[in-house]
Amino acid sequence: MSWAANTGKGTMRGMEAPIELTGIYPINWKEYSKVDDTNSGTFMYFVNRISK
């Protein structure tokens, strides 16, 4: 993954190198909030920790 061609130099300062993910990263989705009982009414999130 790398920055878009039009990304400003200040935005990517210190983070210019592309991110390369290898391996398996299981995703454990959690429910954040529910506005109604439909699938589209549930907001979900996940957090993945990736170390060097």
C-alpha positions as CSV (number, residue, x, y, z in Angstrom):
1,M,0.0,0.0,0.0
2,S,1.3,3.4,-0.9
3,W,0.2,7.0,-0.9
4,A,-1.9,8.3,-3.8
5,A,0.0,10.2,-6.5
6,N,-1.5,13.6,-5.4
7,T,-0.7,13.2,-1.6
8,G,1.1,16.2,-0.3
9,K,4.7,15.9,0.9
10,G,3.8,17.2,4.4
11,T,1.1,14.5,4.8
12,M,3.6,11.7,4.1
13,R,6.6,13.2,5.8
14,G,8.4,10.5,7.7
15,M,6.1,7.8,6.2
16,E,7.2,7.7,2.6
17,A,7.9,4.0,2.3
18,P,5.0,1.8,1.2
19,I,3.5,-0.6,3.7
20,E,3.9,-4.3,2.8
21,L,1.8,-6.8,4.7
22,T,2.7,-10.4,4.6
23,G,1.2,-13.3,6.6
24,I,-2.2,-13.9,8.0
25,Y,-4.1,-11.2,10.0
26,P,-7.3,-12.6,11.5
27,I,-10.1,-10.0,11.9
28,N,-12.3,-10.1,14.9
29,W,-15.2,-7.7,14.3
30,K,-17.0,-6.2,17.3
31,E,-20.3,-4.5,17.4
32,Y,-20.0,-0.7,18.0
33,S,-23.6,0.4,18.0
34,K,-27.0,-0.6,16.6
35,V,-29.6,1.9,15.3
36,D,-32.1,-0.8,14.3
37,D,-32.5,-4.5,13.9
38,T,-31.4,-4.7,10.3
39,N,-27.9,-5.7,9.0
40,S,-27.4,-2.2,7.7
41,G,-28.3,-0.6,11.0
42,T,-25.4,-2.2,12.9
43,F,-22.0,-0.4,13.0
44,M,-19.0,-2.7,13.4
45,Y,-15.3,-2.1,14.0
46,F,-12.0,-4.0,14.3
47,V,-8.5,-3.2,15.5
48,N,-5.5,-5.0,14.1
49,R,-2.1,-4.8,15.7
50,I,0.7,-5.2,13.2
51,S,4.3,-5.2,14.5
52,K,7.5,-4.9,12.6
